[in-house]
């Protein structure tokens, strides 16, 4: 007789009800597999707030992925597929209407924010309405602060990488220059130093690889050094060096797991001369509220802290600071702090620090003429495209 495995979704055996409860209360669909009364494995993903059908499809793909990883026969799963009640369906549709109205009438923009060590409030750096700026990394060099960031032109939604000096006195970015633009989208310019050389690992998921760039003349000139991992669609790859060992923490996009849902670790004994291989067969974090990287690792008083994104309520909702307890022999960490958006912002998803300045980014509503016009045109184009 086959061994039965029980699956609950957000605390419910009914898939539809579980997803709707997640939409109403948390936005997170939690999957827990039980066998003989004990937890076999668990994972979470964000529901698709605009489509119950897509949430159901994504959930089923996640279930299939977990079944494959843990040798579970889907036919032996015990759960109920009954559709939601009329009241539940009405609540879902009302919430959907609210979100549709927000998307239709509220233009948003990512901006860079920063603050000094002795400040509590973030300072905003508002760019032109025609672009958004996000994923800031900061370098203090020669008594200057250089901010590396993603910039995206709303005309084509094609991200490229920039660097600028931070003029704290006048609260603005100066001497901004484009440092990398390719045929595909770029973001997350993760810059770091090793043996007096600056390197950068940008997010190149659309290119199908994780690439390393070397700085030939700081801060404006960069060249591709080598590909660290090929045939991979991964986002926000962040390196960590401990003694002579290199780790790459990244989130892969595969069927059943989007870029916000899982964290995988790769390992090498040399950044440049030895291939990176998976430290563990499967991801070490399968939680949409804590998986995706959100900045450099923080080393303080001999301890290591991992910066991650909470994408449960929405993409880039807020930032977590996790104390890393163990990497080898089973990855372990604990949440110690969160950073949320302010100024009435909707999201906060990058957090980095150097010397006396911390940088981040926030998604804010912006109601100027260009932003409203852009939003209306995009709505019209999508409507025409659906006809």
C-alpha positions as CSV (number, residue, x, y, z in Angstrom):
1,X,0.0,0.0,0.0
2,X,1.5,3.4,-1.0
3,X,2.7,5.7,1.8
4,X,0.3,8.7,2.0
5,X,1.6,12.2,2.4
6,X,-0.7,15.0,3.6
7,X,-0.4,18.5,2.1
8,X,-1.8,21.6,3.7
9,X,-1.9,25.0,2.1
10,X,-1.8,28.0,4.3
11,X,-3.3,25.8,7.1
12,X,-6.1,24.4,4.9
13,X,-6.4,21.1,3.1
14,X,-8.6,22.8,0.5
15,X,-6.3,24.4,-2.1
16,X,-8.7,27.1,-3.3
17,X,-9.6,28.1,0.3
18,X,-5.9,28.1,1.3
19,X,-5.0,30.4,-1.6
20,X,-7.9,32.8,-1.0
21,X,-7.1,33.0,2.8
22,X,-3.5,33.8,1.8
23,X,-4.7,36.6,-0.4
24,X,-7.0,38.1,2.2
25,X,-4.6,37.9,5.2
26,X,-0.9,37.4,4.3
27,X,-0.3,37.2,0.5
28,X,1.8,34.1,1.2
29,X,0.9,30.6,0.2
30,X,2.6,28.2,2.6
31,X,2.9,24.5,1.6
32,X,3.6,22.0,4.4
33,X,4.0,18.3,3.7
34,X,3.3,15.9,6.5
35,X,4.2,12.2,6.7
36,X,3.4,10.1,9.8
37,X,2.5,13.3,11.7
38,X,5.9,14.9,11.1
39,X,6.8,17.8,8.8
40,X,8.6,16.3,5.7
41,X,9.3,19.6,4.0
42,X,7.7,23.1,3.6
43,X,8.0,26.0,1.3
44,X,6.2,29.3,0.5
45,X,5.4,31.4,-2.5
46,X,3.5,34.7,-3.0
47,X,0.0,34.5,-4.5
48,X,-0.7,36.3,-7.7
49,X,-2.9,39.1,-6.4
50,X,-4.3,39.7,-9.9
51,X,-5.4,36.2,-10.9
52,X,-6.7,33.3,-8.8
53,X,-6.0,31.0,-11.9
54,X,-2.3,32.0,-11.9
55,X,-2.0,31.5,-8.2
56,X,-3.5,28.0,-8.6
57,X,-1.2,27.2,-11.5
58,X,1.9,28.5,-9.6
59,X,1.0,26.5,-6.5
60,X,0.5,23.3,-8.5
61,X,3.9,23.8,-10.1
62,X,5.5,24.3,-6.7
63,X,3.8,21.2,-5.4
64,X,5.2,19.2,-8.4
65,X,8.7,20.6,-7.8
66,X,8.7,19.6,-4.1
67,X,7.2,16.2,-4.9
68,X,10.0,15.6,-7.4
69,X,12.7,16.7,-4.9
70,X,11.5,14.6,-2.1
71,X,10.4,11.5,-4.0
72,X,6.7,12.0,-3.3
73,X,4.2,10.5,-5.6
74,X,1.7,13.3,-6.3
75,X,-1.0,10.6,-6.7
76,X,-0.5,9.7,-3.0
77,X,-1.1,13.3,-1.8
78,X,-4.2,13.9,0.4
79,X,-5.9,17.2,-0.1
80,X,-9.2,18.6,-1.2
81,X,-9.7,20.5,-4.5
82,X,-13.2,21.8,-3.8
83,X,-13.8,25.3,-5.2
84,X,-14.4,28.3,-2.8
85,X,-17.7,29.3,-1.6
86,X,-19.6,32.3,-3.2
87,X,-18.7,34.5,-0.2
88,X,-15.0,33.7,-0.5
89,X,-15.1,34.3,-4.2
90,X,-16.8,37.7,-3.6
91,X,-14.2,38.7,-1.1
92,X,-11.4,37.7,-3.5
93,X,-12.9,39.7,-6.3
94,X,-13.4,42.8,-4.1
95,X,-9.7,42.7,-3.1
96,X,-8.8,42.1,-6.8
97,X,-10.8,45.2,-7.8
98,X,-9.0,47.3,-5.2
99,X,-5.6,46.2,-6.5
100,X,-6.7,46.8,-10.1
101,X,-7.8,50.3,-9.3
102,X,-4.4,51.0,-7.5
103,X,-2.5,49.7,-10.5
104,X,-4.6,51.7,-12.9
105,X,-4.4,55.1,-11.2
106,X,-1.2,55.1,-9.0
107,X,2.1,55.4,-10.9
108,X,5.1,54.2,-8.9
109,X,8.8,54.7,-9.1
110,X,11.9,53.2,-7.4
111,X,14.3,55.8,-5.9
112,X,17.5,55.7,-3.9
113,X,17.6,56.7,-0.3
114,X,20.5,57.1,2.2
115,X,21.3,58.2,5.7
116,X,24.3,58.8,8.0
117,X,25.1,56.5,10.9
118,X,23.7,59.1,13.3
119,X,20.5,59.7,11.4
120,X,17.2,57.9,11.8
121,X,15.4,59.3,8.8
122,X,16.2,58.4,5.2
123,X,17.0,61.1,2.7
124,X,15.5,60.7,-0.7
125,X,17.3,61.1,-4.1
126,X,14.5,61.8,-6.5
127,X,15.4,61.2,-10.2
128,X,13.7,62.3,-13.3
129,X,10.1,60.9,-13.8
130,X,11.4,59.1,-16.9
131,X,13.5,56.6,-15.1
132,X,13.7,54.6,-11.9
133,X,16.8,54.0,-9.8
134,X,17.3,51.0,-7.6
135,X,19.6,48.3,-6.2
136,X,22.2,50.8,-4.8
137,X,25.7,49.6,-3.7
138,X,28.0,52.0,-2.0
139,X,31.8,52.3,-2.0
140,X,33.8,54.8,0.1
141,X,37.1,55.7,-1.6
142,X,39.4,58.7,-1.5
143,X,37.0,60.5,0.9
144,X,34.2,60.2,-1.6
145,X,31.0,58.0,-1.7
146,X,30.3,56.3,-5.0
147,X,26.9,54.7,-5.5
148,X,26.5,52.0,-8.1
149,X,22.9,51.4,-9.1
150,X,20.4,50.1,-11.6
151,X,18.7,52.7,-13.8
152,X,15.7,51.8,-16.0
153,X,14.2,53.9,-18.7
154,X,10.4,53.7,-18.6
155,X,10.3,53.9,-22.4
156,X,11.7,50.4,-22.9
157,X,11.9,48.9,-19.4
158,X,15.5,47.9,-20.1
159,X,17.8,48.1,-17.1
160,X,21.4,49.3,-17.3
161,X,24.1,50.1,-14.7
162,X,25.2,53.5,-13.5
163,X,27.6,55.0,-11.0
164,X,27.6,58.5,-9.4
165,X,29.2,60.4,-6.6
166,X,27.0,61.2,-3.6
167,X,27.0,64.9,-2.9
168,X,25.7,64.8,0.7
169,X,25.9,68.6,1.2
170,X,23.5,69.2,-1.7
171,X,21.6,65.9,-1.3
172,X,22.1,64.7,-4.9
173,X,24.0,62.4,-7.2
174,X,26.7,64.0,-9.3
175,X,29.0,63.0,-12.2
176,X,26.6,60.1,-13.0
177,X,27.8,57.8,-15.9
178,X,26.6,54.7,-17.5
179,X,29.0,51.8,-16.8
180,X,27.3,48.8,-18.4
181,X,24.5,48.3,-20.9
182,X,23.9,45.0,-22.7
183,X,21.2,43.7,-25.0
184,X,19.3,42.3,-22.0
185,X,18.2,43.6,-18.7
186,X,20.8,44.4,-16.0
187,X,20.4,45.2,-12.3
188,X,21.9,44.6,-8.8
189,X,25.5,45.8,-9.4
190,X,27.0,43.8,-6.6
191,X,30.5,45.4,-6.2
192,X,33.2,44.1,-3.9
193,X,37.0,44.1,-3.5
194,X,39.5,41.2,-3.5
195,X,43.3,41.7,-3.4
196,X,43.0,45.5,-4.1
197,X,40.9,44.9,-7.2
198,X,37.3,45.9,-7.5
199,X,34.9,43.3,-9.0
200,X,31.2,43.3,-9.8
201,X,28.6,40.6,-10.2
202,X,25.6,42.2,-11.9
203,X,22.2,40.5,-12.2
204,X,22.2,39.0,-15.7
205,X,19.3,36.5,-15.5
206,X,18.1,37.2,-19.0
207,X,21.6,36.4,-20.3
208,X,21.5,32.9,-18.8
209,X,24.7,33.2,-16.8
210,X,26.4,34.7,-13.7
211,X,29.3,36.9,-14.8
212,X,32.2,38.5,-13.1
213,X,33.3,42.0,-14.1
214,X,36.7,43.6,-13.2
215,X,37.2,47.3,-12.8
216,X,40.0,48.6,-15.0
217,X,39.8,52.3,-13.9
218,X,37.6,53.1,-10.8
219,X,34.8,53.9,-10.9
220,X,33.7,54.2,-14.5
221,X,35.5,51.5,-16.5
222,X,34.7,47.8,-16.3
223,X,35.3,44.7,-18.4
224,X,34.0,41.2,-18.3
225,X,36.5,39.0,-16.5
226,X,34.8,35.6,-16.8
227,X,31.6,33.6,-16.4
228,X,31.3,32.0,-13.0
229,X,28.2,29.9,-13.8
230,X,26.6,29.2,-17.2
231,X,23.2,28.0,-18.3
232,X,21.5,29.5,-15.3
233,X,18.8,32.1,-14.8
234,X,19.6,33.6,-11.4
235,X,19.0,36.9,-9.7
236,X,20.8,39.0,-7.1
237,X,23.9,36.8,-6.8
238,X,26.0,37.9,-3.8
239,X,29.4,36.6,-2.9
240,X,30.8,35.8,0.6
241,X,34.5,35.1,1.2
242,X,35.4,33.2,4.4
243,X,39.2,32.7,4.6
244,X,40.1,31.2,1.2
245,X,36.6,29.9,0.4
246,X,34.1,31.7,-1.8
247,X,30.4,31.2,-1.6
248,X,27.8,32.5,-4.1
249,X,24.3,33.0,-2.7
250,X,21.7,33.3,-5.5
251,X,18.0,32.8,-6.4
252,X,17.4,30.7,-9.4
253,X,14.4,30.9,-11.7
254,X,13.0,27.4,-12.5
255,X,9.6,25.9,-13.2
256,X,7.9,25.8,-9.8
257,X,10.1,28.5,-8.2
258,X,10.4,32.2,-9.2
259,X,13.3,34.4,-8.4
260,X,11.9,35.5,-5.0
261,X,11.2,32.1,-3.5
262,X,14.4,30.1,-3.0
263,X,18.1,30.6,-2.0
264,X,20.9,28.4,-3.4
265,X,24.5,28.3,-2.3
266,X,27.5,27.6,-4.7
267,X,31.0,27.1,-3.4
268,X,34.6,27.4,-4.8
269,X,38.1,27.5,-3.4
270,X,39.0,30.3,-5.8
271,X,37.1,33.1,-7.3
272,X,38.9,33.0,-10.6
273,X,40.6,29.6,-10.9
274,X,38.2,27.0,-9.6
275,X,34.6,26.2,-10.8
276,X,31.7,26.9,-8.5
277,X,29.6,23.9,-7.5
278,X,26.4,23.6,-5.5
279,X,27.1,23.3,-1.8
280,X,23.8,21.5,-1.3
281,X,21.6,19.6,-3.8
282,X,18.6,21.7,-3.0
283,X,18.0,25.3,-2.0
284,X,18.7,26.2,1.7
285,X,15.8,28.6,1.9
286,X,12.4,28.0,0.3
287,X,10.5,30.9,1.8
288,X,9.3,33.9,-0.3
289,X,9.5,36.1,2.8
290,X,13.3,35.6,3.3
291,X,15.0,33.9,0.3
292,X,16.1,36.5,-2.2
293,X,19.3,38.5,-1.5
294,X,18.9,42.2,-0.8
295,X,22.5,43.4,-0.5
296,X,26.0,42.7,0.7
297,X,26.7,40.4,3.7
298,X,27.4,42.4,6.8
299,X,30.4,41.4,8.9
300,X,30.4,42.8,12.5
301,X,32.3,41.7,15.6
302,X,33.2,38.4,14.1
303,X,29.6,37.6,13.1
304,X,28.0,37.5,9.6
305,X,24.6,38.8,8.7
306,X,22.7,38.1,5.5
307,X,20.5,40.8,3.9
308,X,17.4,39.4,2.3
309,X,14.1,40.5,0.8
310,X,10.6,39.8,2.1
311,X,8.5,39.5,-1.1
312,X,5.5,38.0,0.5
313,X,3.1,40.9,0.4
314,X,4.6,42.2,-2.8
315,X,7.9,42.1,-4.6
316,X,10.5,44.0,-2.6
317,X,8.2,44.7,0.3
318,X,10.8,45.0,3.0
319,X,14.4,43.9,4.0
320,X,15.4,41.3,6.6
321,X,18.7,41.1,8.4
322,X,19.5,37.5,9.3
323,X,22.4,36.3,11.5
324,X,24.2,33.5,9.8
325,X,24.8,30.7,12.3
326,X,26.2,28.0,10.0
327,X,27.0,27.6,6.3
328,X,28.7,24.2,6.0
329,X,27.1,21.0,7.4
330,X,23.6,22.4,7.0
331,X,22.8,26.1,6.5
332,X,21.3,27.9,9.5
333,X,20.3,31.5,10.2
334,X,18.0,33.5,12.4
335,X,16.1,36.7,11.7
336,X,17.3,39.6,13.9
337,X,15.8,42.7,12.3
338,X,13.7,44.1,9.5
339,X,13.8,47.4,7.6
340,X,10.5,48.7,6.2
341,X,9.7,51.5,3.8
342,X,8.9,55.0,5.1
343,X,7.6,58.3,3.5
344,X,4.4,56.3,2.5
345,X,6.5,54.2,0.2
346,X,5.3,50.8,-0.9
347,X,8.6,48.8,-0.9
348,X,12.1,48.6,0.3
349,X,14.4,45.9,-1.1
350,X,18.1,46.8,-1.0
351,X,20.3,47.7,2.0
352,X,24.1,48.4,1.9
353,X,26.6,50.2,4.0
354,X,30.1,51.6,3.8
355,X,32.0,53.9,6.2
356,X,29.4,56.4,7.6
357,X,26.6,56.0,5.0
358,X,23.8,53.4,4.5
359,X,22.0,53.3,1.2
360,X,18.7,51.6,0.2
361,X,15.8,52.0,-2.2
362,X,12.1,52.6,-2.0
363,X,9.2,52.3,-4.3
364,X,7.1,55.5,-4.0
365,X,3.9,56.8,-5.6
366,X,4.6,59.7,-8.0
367,X,1.8,61.9,-9.4
368,X,3.4,64.3,-11.8
369,X,2.2,64.8,-15.4
370,X,4.8,62.4,-17.0
371,X,4.2,59.6,-14.6
372,X,0.4,59.8,-14.9
373,X,0.7,60.0,-18.7
374,X,3.1,57.0,-18.7
375,X,0.7,54.9,-16.6
376,X,-2.4,55.7,-18.8
377,X,-0.5,54.9,-22.0
378,X,0.7,51.6,-20.6
379,X,-2.9,50.7,-19.6
380,X,-4.2,51.5,-23.1
381,X,-1.4,49.5,-24.7
382,X,-2.2,46.5,-22.6
383,X,-5.9,46.8,-23.3
384,X,-5.3,47.0,-27.0
385,X,-3.0,44.1,-26.8
386,X,-5.7,42.0,-25.1
387,X,-8.3,42.7,-27.8
